[in-house]
Amino acid sequence: MRIIDSLFGSREMDTRDYVLLTLIGASKLEKEVFAKDQVKEARKRIEELRVNDAIGSAITKAVKGFESMIAAILVTAVIIPTITSSS
């Protein structure tokens, strides 16, 4: 698979590969993409990409922001009906 070859060095990583790998790492989807024996090394390499580059850091922050926003929406969706029904 292209993304695996890109991360483990058998092909040159292009921008698309880089962005996709950074998203995989920020979303913690390494187990879904890589073989069981590759997950630990993949996490390590993706983390290096994420922390050593402005684009990787920005993608990680954006994913974390979306996760926070979704959590806030879910909490609101549960709390508001509970409050209004108990009034």
C-alpha positions in Angstrom: 0.0 0.0 0.0 1.3 3.4 -0.9 1.0 5.0 2.5 2.8 2.2 4.2 5.6 2.3 1.6 5.8 6.0 2.0 6.2 5.8 5.8 8.7 2.9 5.9 10.9 4.3 3.1 10.4 2.2 0.0 9.0 5.2 -1.8 9.4 8.9 -1.5 6.8 10.6 0.6 4.9 13.3 -1.1 2.6 16.0 0.3 -0.6 13.8 0.1 1.2 11.0 1.9 2.4 13.3 4.6 -1.0 14.9 5.2 -2.7 11.5 5.3 -0.1 10.1 7.7 -0.5 13.1 10.0 -4.3 12.7 10.0 -3.9 9.0 10.8 -1.7 9.8 13.7 -3.8 12.6 15.0 -6.9 10.5 14.8 -5.1 7.5 16.4 -6.0 5.2 13.5 -2.6 3.4 13.2 -4.2 0.1 14.1 -6.7 0.4 11.3 -4.0 1.1 8.6 -0.9 -0.8 9.6 -0.3 -4.5 10.3 -0.1 -5.4 13.9 3.7 -5.8 13.8 4.1 -2.3 12.2 1.8 -0.2 14.6 4.4 0.6 17.2 7.0 1.8 14.6 4.4 3.6 12.6 3.2 5.6 15.7 6.8 6.5 16.4 7.5 7.7 12.8 4.2 9.5 12.5 4.8 11.3 15.8 8.1 12.5 14.5 6.4 13.9 11.5 3.7 15.6 13.6 6.0 17.3 16.1 8.8 18.3 13.8 6.8 20.2 11.3 4.4 23.2 11.3 1.9 21.5 9.0 1.9 18.3 11.1 1.4 20.4 14.3 -1.4 22.4 12.7 -3.2 19.2 11.5 -2.9 17.7 15.0 -4.3 20.9 16.6 -7.2 20.9 14.1 -8.1 17.3 14.8 -8.0 17.9 18.5 -10.2 21.0 18.1 -12.8 19.0 16.2 -12.7 16.3 18.9 -13.3 19.0 21.5 -16.1 20.5 19.5 -17.9 17.2 19.0 -17.6 16.4 22.7 -19.1 19.8 23.6 -22.0 19.2 21.1 -22.7 15.8 22.6 -22.7 17.1 26.1 -25.0 19.9 25.2 -27.3 17.5 23.4 -27.6 15.4 26.6 -27.7 18.2 29.2 -30.2 20.6 27.6 -33.0 18.0 27.2 -32.4 16.8 30.7 -32.6 20.3 32.2 -35.7 21.3 30.2 -37.6 18.1 31.0 -36.9 18.4 34.7 -38.3 22.0 34.9 
